[in-house]
Amino acid sequence: MTDAFIKLDNVSLDYFYYKKYNLKKTMIKSAINLFTGHHEPIIRLKRAVDGISLTFEKGDRIALIGKNGSGKSTLLRILSGIYHPTGGTLSSRGKISSLLDISVGLNIDATGYENIILMGILHGKTRKQMRAKFADIEEFTELKDYLKLPVRTYSNGMKLRLAFGIATCIESDIIILDEVVGVGDQNYMQKAQKRLQDLVHNSQILILASHFTQVLENFCNKSLVLDQGKCLFWGDLQKGIELYHKLPTVTG
């Protein structure tokens, strides 16, 4: 087996957005600008991830932590290939499985069984390979005959169980996860945690974003602390958690 890795070299991502105007103030500014010749741009730029250079290697179980707005979700999406950096380069080796919004991609008009096949194909699996996983997903989700029905008939909890069951039955070299998903009552949560632990154990690299220290300590051995899109700390898990708790809470 070839060792997996992700390498970030001065990776940045800029968002472009329209500035919100107060109508009364805007009219006054427009009148002033008409006489002064000054024109204030409507589009504003925000740097969500700012010049990160790191390498994740086999055996790394990374706790991605930071206060709200620190850039965690954006970085996860860059690592997953959902967003492309606007600066720097990212390279990787190995199959990546991203459990960010696991219900995305479910076809509500298709049955549970059909969705198992469809989601598997999206991850590069064959119909035969996914049919071989039917029994495992049946046992985990406990959806029984509902798997024969269109997903539109499911409750939100049932959809989440199906999506989680599918996502965690597909082995990958690199797992990217935003919070540990809640999929039911306490007993079912224990079942889901065990399933996730098995998936992580069989992977080479884990990148997990969570606000819960116990979850991070259960799964991770390193920490990456973000602040305003920048890497504030990279290394020992406990040192990173301690630094995170000292960061000021972002308000507003």
KENUMI-347888 format. One record per residue (C-alpha): residue in one letter; chain; z, y, x. Coordinates in nm, 3 decimals. Layout:
% residues N
{r=A	c=A	zz=Z	yy=Y	xx=X}
...
This chain:
% residues 252
{r=M	c=A	zz=0.000	yy=0.000	xx=0.000}
{r=T	c=A	zz=-0.096	yy=0.344	xx=0.130}
{r=D	c=A	zz=0.192	yy=0.592	xx=0.146}
{r=A	c=A	zz=0.172	yy=0.871	xx=-0.110}
{r=F	c=A	zz=0.229	yy=1.238	xx=-0.030}
{r=I	c=A	zz=0.191	yy=1.590	xx=-0.168}
{r=K	c=A	zz=0.138	yy=1.877	xx=0.074}
{r=L	c=A	zz=0.157	yy=2.244	xx=-0.024}
{r=D	c=A	zz=0.032	yy=2.501	xx=0.224}
{r=N	c=A	zz=0.126	yy=2.860	xx=0.126}
{r=V	c=A	zz=0.065	yy=2.779	xx=-0.242}
{r=S	c=A	zz=0.080	yy=3.069	xx=-0.487}
{r=L	c=A	zz=-0.015	yy=3.119	xx=-0.849}
{r=D	c=A	zz=-0.075	yy=3.454	xx=-1.018}
{r=Y	c=A	zz=-0.075	yy=3.514	xx=-1.390}
{r=F	c=A	zz=-0.284	yy=3.795	xx=-1.536}
{r=Y	c=A	zz=-0.169	yy=3.940	xx=-1.865}
{r=Y	c=A	zz=-0.217	yy=4.245	xx=-2.082}
{r=K	c=A	zz=0.047	yy=4.517	xx=-2.065}
{r=K	c=A	zz=0.216	yy=4.584	xx=-2.400}
{r=Y	c=A	zz=0.200	yy=4.945	xx=-2.506}
{r=N	c=A	zz=0.417	yy=5.154	xx=-2.735}
{r=L	c=A	zz=0.157	yy=5.316	xx=-2.960}
{r=K	c=A	zz=0.313	yy=5.666	xx=-2.964}
{r=K	c=A	zz=0.365	yy=5.671	xx=-2.586}
{r=T	c=A	zz=0.018	yy=5.531	xx=-2.532}
{r=M	c=A	zz=-0.143	yy=5.811	xx=-2.732}
{r=I	c=A	zz=0.046	yy=6.072	xx=-2.527}
{r=K	c=A	zz=-0.047	yy=5.899	xx=-2.199}
{r=S	c=A	zz=-0.410	yy=5.878	xx=-2.308}
{r=A	c=A	zz=-0.416	yy=6.251	xx=-2.376}
{r=I	c=A	zz=-0.263	yy=6.323	xx=-2.034}
{r=N	c=A	zz=-0.501	yy=6.083	xx=-1.862}
{r=L	c=A	zz=-0.797	yy=6.251	xx=-2.032}
{r=F	c=A	zz=-0.713	yy=6.576	xx=-1.851}
{r=T	c=A	zz=-0.588	yy=6.431	xx=-1.521}
{r=G	c=A	zz=-0.856	yy=6.167	xx=-1.480}
{r=H	c=A	zz=-0.586	yy=5.904	xx=-1.414}
{r=H	c=A	zz=-0.641	yy=5.570	xx=-1.582}
{r=E	c=A	zz=-0.359	yy=5.315	xx=-1.592}
{r=P	c=A	zz=-0.486	yy=4.957	xx=-1.586}
{r=I	c=A	zz=-0.422	yy=4.743	xx=-1.892}
{r=I	c=A	zz=-0.408	yy=4.413	xx=-1.703}
{r=R	c=A	zz=-0.093	yy=4.333	xx=-1.504}
{r=L	c=A	zz=-0.037	yy=4.063	xx=-1.246}
{r=K	c=A	zz=0.269	yy=3.839	xx=-1.214}
{r=R	c=A	zz=0.324	yy=3.598	xx=-0.925}
{r=A	c=A	zz=0.488	yy=3.289	xx=-1.074}
{r=V	c=A	zz=0.480	yy=3.080	xx=-0.754}
{r=D	c=A	zz=0.490	yy=3.263	xx=-0.422}
{r=G	c=A	zz=0.378	yy=3.114	xx=-0.090}
{r=I	c=A	zz=0.538	yy=2.768	xx=-0.097}
{r=S	c=A	zz=0.473	yy=2.539	xx=0.201}
{r=L	c=A	zz=0.629	yy=2.190	xx=0.175}
{r=T	c=A	zz=0.544	yy=1.822	xx=0.215}
{r=F	c=A	zz=0.678	yy=1.552	xx=-0.019}
{r=E	c=A	zz=0.664	yy=1.201	xx=0.127}
{r=K	c=A	zz=0.738	yy=0.840	xx=0.032}
{r=G	c=A	zz=1.105	yy=0.796	xx=-0.058}
{r=D	c=A	zz=1.158	yy=1.158	xx=-0.165}
{r=R	c=A	zz=1.342	yy=1.195	xx=-0.494}
{r=I	c=A	zz=1.333	yy=1.571	xx=-0.543}
{r=A	c=A	zz=1.555	yy=1.774	xx=-0.774}
{r=L	c=A	zz=1.359	yy=2.086	xx=-0.866}
{r=I	c=A	zz=1.616	yy=2.345	xx=-0.969}
{r=G	c=A	zz=1.636	yy=2.714	xx=-1.044}
{r=K	c=A	zz=1.735	yy=2.954	xx=-1.320}
{r=N	c=A	zz=1.505	yy=3.026	xx=-1.614}
{r=G	c=A	zz=1.195	yy=3.208	xx=-1.497}
{r=S	c=A	zz=1.224	yy=3.084	xx=-1.139}
{r=G	c=A	zz=0.881	yy=2.915	xx=-1.148}
{r=K	c=A	zz=0.984	yy=2.551	xx=-1.197}
{r=S	c=A	zz=0.751	yy=2.473	xx=-1.488}
{r=T	c=A	zz=0.460	yy=2.648	xx=-1.319}
{r=L	c=A	zz=0.513	yy=2.453	xx=-0.997}
{r=L	c=A	zz=0.532	yy=2.124	xx=-1.190}
{r=R	c=A	zz=0.200	yy=2.205	xx=-1.354}
{r=I	c=A	zz=0.043	yy=2.287	xx=-1.017}
{r=L	c=A	zz=0.167	yy=1.955	xx=-0.875}
{r=S	c=A	zz=0.033	yy=1.775	xx=-1.183}
{r=G	c=A	zz=-0.312	yy=1.930	xx=-1.146}
{r=I	c=A	zz=-0.285	yy=2.122	xx=-1.474}
{r=Y	c=A	zz=-0.288	yy=2.459	xx=-1.296}
{r=H	c=A	zz=-0.487	yy=2.532	xx=-0.982}
{r=P	c=A	zz=-0.331	yy=2.757	xx=-0.716}
{r=T	c=A	zz=-0.473	yy=3.107	xx=-0.692}
{r=G	c=A	zz=-0.368	yy=3.110	xx=-0.326}
{r=G	c=A	zz=-0.313	yy=2.847	xx=-0.057}
{r=T	c=A	zz=-0.404	yy=2.480	xx=-0.074}
{r=L	c=A	zz=-0.258	yy=2.164	xx=-0.223}
{r=S	c=A	zz=-0.350	yy=1.811	xx=-0.115}
{r=S	c=A	zz=-0.214	yy=1.475	xx=-0.226}
{r=R	c=A	zz=-0.259	yy=1.100	xx=-0.200}
{r=G	c=A	zz=-0.156	yy=0.851	xx=-0.465}
{r=K	c=A	zz=-0.173	yy=0.823	xx=-0.844}
{r=I	c=A	zz=0.024	yy=1.098	xx=-1.018}
{r=S	c=A	zz=0.191	yy=1.049	xx=-1.357}
{r=S	c=A	zz=0.309	yy=1.368	xx=-1.523}
{r=L	c=A	zz=0.572	yy=1.347	xx=-1.797}
{r=L	c=A	zz=0.588	yy=1.716	xx=-1.887}
{r=D	c=A	zz=0.490	yy=1.721	xx=-2.253}
{r=I	c=A	zz=0.450	yy=1.351	xx=-2.310}
{r=S	c=A	zz=0.334	yy=1.379	xx=-2.672}
{r=V	c=A	zz=0.028	yy=1.583	xx=-2.571}
{r=G	c=A	zz=-0.280	yy=1.366	xx=-2.612}
{r=L	c=A	zz=-0.158	yy=1.159	xx=-2.906}
{r=N	c=A	zz=-0.426	yy=1.131	xx=-3.175}
{r=I	c=A	zz=-0.245	yy=1.171	xx=-3.507}
{r=D	c=A	zz=-0.533	yy=1.008	xx=-3.699}
{r=A	c=A	zz=-0.525	yy=0.695	xx=-3.482}
{r=T	c=A	zz=-0.270	yy=0.415	xx=-3.516}
{r=G	c=A	zz=0.010	yy=0.356	xx=-3.270}
{r=Y	c=A	zz=-0.180	yy=0.063	xx=-3.117}
{r=E	c=A	zz=-0.497	yy=0.271	xx=-3.088}
{r=N	c=A	zz=-0.303	yy=0.549	xx=-2.918}
{r=I	c=A	zz=-0.166	yy=0.303	xx=-2.662}
{r=I	c=A	zz=-0.522	yy=0.218	xx=-2.563}
{r=L	c=A	zz=-0.648	yy=0.578	xx=-2.576}
{r=M	c=A	zz=-0.361	yy=0.716	xx=-2.366}
{r=G	c=A	zz=-0.406	yy=0.433	xx=-2.117}
{r=I	c=A	zz=-0.775	yy=0.508	xx=-2.078}
{r=L	c=A	zz=-0.686	yy=0.872	xx=-2.007}
{r=H	c=A	zz=-0.475	yy=0.740	xx=-1.717}
{r=G	c=A	zz=-0.757	yy=0.525	xx=-1.581}
{r=K	c=A	zz=-0.652	yy=0.194	xx=-1.739}
{r=T	c=A	zz=-0.880	yy=-0.049	xx=-1.923}
{r=R	c=A	zz=-0.847	yy=-0.162	xx=-2.284}
{r=K	c=A	zz=-0.751	yy=-0.509	xx=-2.163}
{r=Q	c=A	zz=-0.478	yy=-0.371	xx=-1.938}
{r=M	c=A	zz=-0.330	yy=-0.166	xx=-2.222}
{r=R	c=A	zz=-0.345	yy=-0.450	xx=-2.475}
{r=A	c=A	zz=-0.138	yy=-0.651	xx=-2.227}
{r=K	c=A	zz=0.132	yy=-0.385	xx=-2.262}
{r=F	c=A	zz=0.154	yy=-0.404	xx=-2.643}
{r=A	c=A	zz=0.451	yy=-0.642	xx=-2.645}
{r=D	c=A	zz=0.647	yy=-0.429	xx=-2.397}
{r=I	c=A	zz=0.589	yy=-0.109	xx=-2.598}
{r=E	c=A	zz=0.668	yy=-0.287	xx=-2.926}
{r=E	c=A	zz=1.004	yy=-0.399	xx=-2.787}
{r=F	c=A	zz=1.093	yy=-0.061	xx=-2.639}
{r=T	c=A	zz=0.989	yy=0.166	xx=-2.927}
{r=E	c=A	zz=1.120	yy=-0.061	xx=-3.206}
{r=L	c=A	zz=0.847	yy=0.085	xx=-3.427}
{r=K	c=A	zz=0.737	yy=-0.258	xx=-3.556}
{r=D	c=A	zz=0.473	yy=-0.231	xx=-3.832}
{r=Y	c=A	zz=0.451	yy=0.147	xx=-3.787}
{r=L	c=A	zz=0.234	yy=0.078	xx=-3.483}
{r=K	c=A	zz=-0.036	yy=-0.031	xx=-3.730}
{r=L	c=A	zz=-0.021	yy=0.303	xx=-3.912}
{r=P	c=A	zz=-0.169	yy=0.645	xx=-3.826}
{r=V	c=A	zz=0.061	yy=0.856	xx=-3.608}
{r=R	c=A	zz=0.047	yy=1.134	xx=-3.870}
{r=T	c=A	zz=0.287	yy=0.920	xx=-4.077}
{r=Y	c=A	zz=0.549	yy=0.920	xx=-3.798}
{r=S	c=A	zz=0.856	yy=1.141	xx=-3.774}
{r=N	c=A	zz=0.888	yy=1.359	xx=-3.462}
{r=G	c=A	zz=1.137	yy=1.112	xx=-3.316}
{r=M	c=A	zz=0.898	yy=0.821	xx=-3.372}
{r=K	c=A	zz=0.612	yy=1.011	xx=-3.205}
{r=L	c=A	zz=0.837	yy=1.081	xx=-2.907}
{r=R	c=A	zz=0.935	yy=0.715	xx=-2.878}
{r=L	c=A	zz=0.572	yy=0.607	xx=-2.882}
{r=A	c=A	zz=0.465	yy=0.870	xx=-2.627}
{r=F	c=A	zz=0.758	yy=0.791	xx=-2.400}
{r=G	c=A	zz=0.695	yy=0.417	xx=-2.427}
{r=I	c=A	zz=0.330	yy=0.461	xx=-2.330}
{r=A	c=A	zz=0.398	yy=0.709	xx=-2.048}
{r=T	c=A	zz=0.663	yy=0.488	xx=-1.888}
{r=C	c=A	zz=0.460	yy=0.167	xx=-1.902}
{r=I	c=A	zz=0.197	yy=0.304	xx=-1.663}
{r=E	c=A	zz=0.300	yy=0.264	xx=-1.300}
{r=S	c=A	zz=0.228	yy=0.554	xx=-1.065}
{r=D	c=A	zz=0.288	yy=0.645	xx=-0.701}
{r=I	c=A	zz=0.417	yy=0.993	xx=-0.790}
{r=I	c=A	zz=0.626	yy=1.076	xx=-1.098}
{r=I	c=A	zz=0.658	yy=1.438	xx=-1.214}
{r=L	c=A	zz=0.916	yy=1.493	xx=-1.485}
{r=D	c=A	zz=1.052	yy=1.799	xx=-1.666}
{r=E	c=A	zz=1.398	yy=1.703	xx=-1.797}
{r=V	c=A	zz=1.493	yy=1.349	xx=-1.898}
{r=V	c=A	zz=1.357	yy=1.304	xx=-2.247}
{r=G	c=A	zz=1.590	yy=1.247	xx=-2.541}
{r=V	c=A	zz=1.432	yy=0.987	xx=-2.769}
{r=G	c=A	zz=1.708	yy=0.880	xx=-3.007}
{r=D	c=A	zz=2.077	yy=0.799	xx=-3.046}
{r=Q	c=A	zz=2.314	yy=0.723	xx=-2.759}
{r=N	c=A	zz=2.231	yy=0.353	xx=-2.745}
{r=Y	c=A	zz=1.861	yy=0.425	xx=-2.744}
{r=M	c=A	zz=1.906	yy=0.695	xx=-2.480}
{r=Q	c=A	zz=2.065	yy=0.435	xx=-2.251}
{r=K	c=A	zz=1.764	yy=0.213	xx=-2.309}
{r=A	c=A	zz=1.530	yy=0.502	xx=-2.226}
{r=Q	c=A	zz=1.729	yy=0.590	xx=-1.912}
{r=K	c=A	zz=1.703	yy=0.230	xx=-1.791}
{r=R	c=A	zz=1.328	yy=0.229	xx=-1.853}
{r=L	c=A	zz=1.288	yy=0.555	xx=-1.665}
{r=Q	c=A	zz=1.498	yy=0.427	xx=-1.375}
{r=D	c=A	zz=1.270	yy=0.122	xx=-1.346}
{r=L	c=A	zz=0.963	yy=0.347	xx=-1.343}
{r=V	c=A	zz=1.113	yy=0.573	xx=-1.074}
{r=H	c=A	zz=1.224	yy=0.273	xx=-0.866}
{r=N	c=A	zz=0.865	yy=0.147	xx=-0.856}
{r=S	c=A	zz=0.724	yy=0.487	xx=-0.759}
{r=Q	c=A	zz=0.709	yy=0.639	xx=-0.410}
{r=I	c=A	zz=0.787	yy=1.002	xx=-0.497}
{r=L	c=A	zz=0.982	yy=1.160	xx=-0.784}
{r=I	c=A	zz=0.989	yy=1.531	xx=-0.869}
{r=L	c=A	zz=1.242	yy=1.604	xx=-1.144}
{r=A	c=A	zz=1.329	yy=1.942	xx=-1.295}
{r=S	c=A	zz=1.657	yy=1.953	xx=-1.484}
{r=H	c=A	zz=1.954	yy=2.180	xx=-1.555}
{r=F	c=A	zz=2.191	yy=1.883	xx=-1.569}
{r=T	c=A	zz=2.366	yy=1.807	xx=-1.240}
{r=Q	c=A	zz=2.459	yy=1.450	xx=-1.336}
{r=V	c=A	zz=2.096	yy=1.365	xx=-1.411}
{r=L	c=A	zz=1.988	yy=1.505	xx=-1.074}
{r=E	c=A	zz=2.258	yy=1.311	xx=-0.891}
{r=N	c=A	zz=2.155	yy=0.989	xx=-1.070}
{r=F	c=A	zz=1.789	yy=1.014	xx=-0.972}
{r=C	c=A	zz=1.747	yy=1.241	xx=-0.668}
{r=N	c=A	zz=1.821	yy=1.253	xx=-0.294}
{r=K	c=A	zz=1.680	yy=1.598	xx=-0.207}
{r=S	c=A	zz=1.668	yy=1.940	xx=-0.370}
{r=L	c=A	zz=1.417	yy=2.222	xx=-0.392}
{r=V	c=A	zz=1.570	yy=2.545	xx=-0.521}
{r=L	c=A	zz=1.334	yy=2.810	xx=-0.657}
{r=D	c=A	zz=1.411	yy=3.176	xx=-0.713}
{r=Q	c=A	zz=1.148	yy=3.420	xx=-0.842}
{r=G	c=A	zz=0.874	yy=3.177	xx=-0.749}
{r=K	c=A	zz=0.988	yy=3.136	xx=-0.389}
{r=C	c=A	zz=1.144	yy=2.840	xx=-0.208}
{r=L	c=A	zz=1.507	yy=2.942	xx=-0.162}
{r=F	c=A	zz=1.624	yy=2.605	xx=-0.027}
{r=W	c=A	zz=1.474	yy=2.265	xx=0.061}
{r=G	c=A	zz=1.688	yy=1.975	xx=0.180}
{r=D	c=A	zz=2.025	yy=1.816	xx=0.102}
{r=L	c=A	zz=2.080	yy=1.747	xx=-0.268}
{r=Q	c=A	zz=2.441	yy=1.864	xx=-0.294}
{r=K	c=A	zz=2.382	yy=2.180	xx=-0.092}
{r=G	c=A	zz=2.093	yy=2.268	xx=-0.322}
{r=I	c=A	zz=2.302	yy=2.209	xx=-0.635}
{r=E	c=A	zz=2.585	yy=2.425	xx=-0.496}
{r=L	c=A	zz=2.341	yy=2.707	xx=-0.420}
{r=Y	c=A	zz=2.187	yy=2.678	xx=-0.767}
{r=H	c=A	zz=2.526	yy=2.725	xx=-0.934}
{r=K	c=A	zz=2.582	yy=3.042	xx=-0.729}
{r=L	c=A	zz=2.258	yy=3.204	xx=-0.843}
{r=P	c=A	zz=2.291	yy=3.487	xx=-1.096}
{r=T	c=A	zz=2.190	yy=3.401	xx=-1.452}
{r=V	c=A	zz=1.863	yy=3.558	xx=-1.558}
{r=T	c=A	zz=1.893	yy=3.762	xx=-1.876}
{r=G	c=A	zz=1.646	yy=3.944	xx=-2.093}
